[in-house]
Amino acid sequence: MDAQLIEQARAGDRNAFARLIEANYDFIHAVAWRWCGNAADAEDISQDVCIKLGAAIRGFNGASRFRTWLYTLTLNAARDHRRKVFREASRITAFASEPIAAGASDDALSAEVWVAVRALPDKQCDAVLLIYGEGLTHSQAADIMGCSESTVSWHVHEARKRLRSVFGRQEV
């Protein structure tokens, strides 16, 4: 059954693709679950795999079994998801661990800091969100903002000063 669905899906048959997903979704979810151990993350990974499968199905050449190929696709999505979660946690930790925020709980702190960041002047807010929220380098942020790296650094510096003031902290 999979072979016929695969060929039809590769040819662009949306109904065949939907049936192929339906027939393999439990497998995808089970693999994702084993790799992440978290129901919400497994669901996110499974959805990512389904989206990636839509783009990748035409590239399946039958050199391996479909399940083997699908397992590899799911494993790669799980690894990508793990790296993404790690990067996001690192960015939040890096910004939230600034002295301006000492003493608050992590969840409350994160929410409070980001609310304060959004209240900053536009350029400072943009710089902080691009660097700490999106994980971009100062160079990449400078390209997006249309200014120099040193200007981005200055905006981040000024944002930290304002945030220290907002949170009642004077030391760096």
N, C-alpha and C positions, 0 to 999 in steps of 0.2 A: 504494500500500500504506500509506504513512504517513497519508494522509487518513482512511482507515477505522480504523486503529489509534488515531489521535488522537481521533476521535469516540467510539470505544469507551472509551478511557482517560478522556476527559472525563466519560463517563457512569458511571464508577466500576468499569469492568471491570479487575480486577487483572491478569489474564492478558494483556490487551491492553497495559496499562501496562508489564508486564515485557518484552513483545516490543518495544515502542517503545523502551525503555531499551536492550535488546540491539541493536536496529538502529542506534541512534545513539551508543552508548557510545564507539566508536572516534573518532567525530567530536568528542565532548565532550572526550575525553582528549587528542586532538591539539591542540585549541584551548588547553586548559589547559597543555599542554606548551610550546606556542609562547609563552605569556604568562609562564610562570614559569621554564622552562628546567631544571627539576629533576623527576626521575621521582617521588620521594616526594610532593612538593608537588602535582604534576599528578594523582597518584592521589587525594590528599586533596580537591583541588578537584573532581575528577570525582565523587567520592562525595557531596560537598556539593551538586553540581548535581543529581544523581539524587534526593537527598532534597528539595531545593527544587522540583524538577520535579513531585514527587508532590503538593505543595501548590499549585503554580502551574498545573498542566495545565488545570484547570477554567476558569482565567482566560484561556487562549489563545482568542482570538476569530477567528483567521484573517485579521486585517487585514494581516498580513505572512506570508511563507513561514515554515513551522515551523522550518526550519534557521536562518533569520535570527533568529527569536525565541529559539531555543535558543542561538545564538551569543551573543546579548546576555545571556542568563541565565548562560552560562558565563563571559563576560567580567566580569560583575559579581561572580561568585563568586571569580574570580581576583584581582580588585581587593580584595575583602574579605579574602581570604587574605593578600595582600601587606601590607595594613594591619595585620592581626592579627599576622603574623610580625614586622613592624616594631615594633609596640607591645610584644610580648613581649621582643624583643631590647633595646628601650629600657629596660624595667623592670629586666631582669637587669643591664644595663650600669649603670644608675643606682645600684642597690643594691650591685652588686659593685665599683663604682669607689670606694666609701667607703674612706677611709684604713685601716680595720681590716683590709682584705684585700690590701694592697699586697704585691707580690712573688710571688703565686701565678699559675699559668697560668689562663686564662679558664675552661676546662672543669672543672679540679680545683677552682678557686676557687668557681665557681658551686655545685657539689655540696657542697663543704665549708661554704659559707655557709648554704645552705638546710638542711643537717643541723643546724647550730648554731642556726638560727632556730627549727626545730621543737623544740629542747630548751629554749627560753625559757619563762618562766612564761606561762600561757595567754593573758592579756590582751595581753602584749607580742607573743607569737607571732601572735595574731589580727590585731593592728594592723599588723605588718610584712607578713604575708601579704596582707591586704586592700589595703594601700597599694602595696607593691612587687610582690606576686605577682599580684594581680587588677587593678592599675592604677586603683584607686578613689581619689577625692579624700578628704581628711580628713573632709569633711562626710558623704560617702556611708558611709565606714567608721564614723563616729560613729552614724549611723542604724542600721546593722547591729548594732553593738556595744551600742547602747542607752546611749550616754554623750555627752558634749560633744566638740566638735572639739578643744578644748584638752586634754582627757583622752587622746584618741587621739594627739595630738602628744607628750604626756608619755610615753605608752607606747612610742612610736617612739624618743624620746630615750633612755629607760631601756634599750630593747633595743640601741641603738647602743652605749651604755656597756658593757653586758654583753658584747656581741660584740667590742668592742675589747679587753676583758679576756681573753676566750677566745682571741683571736688574738694576744695579747701586745703590743698597741699602746696607748699612752697618749695620743697626740695625736689631735686631732679630724680 
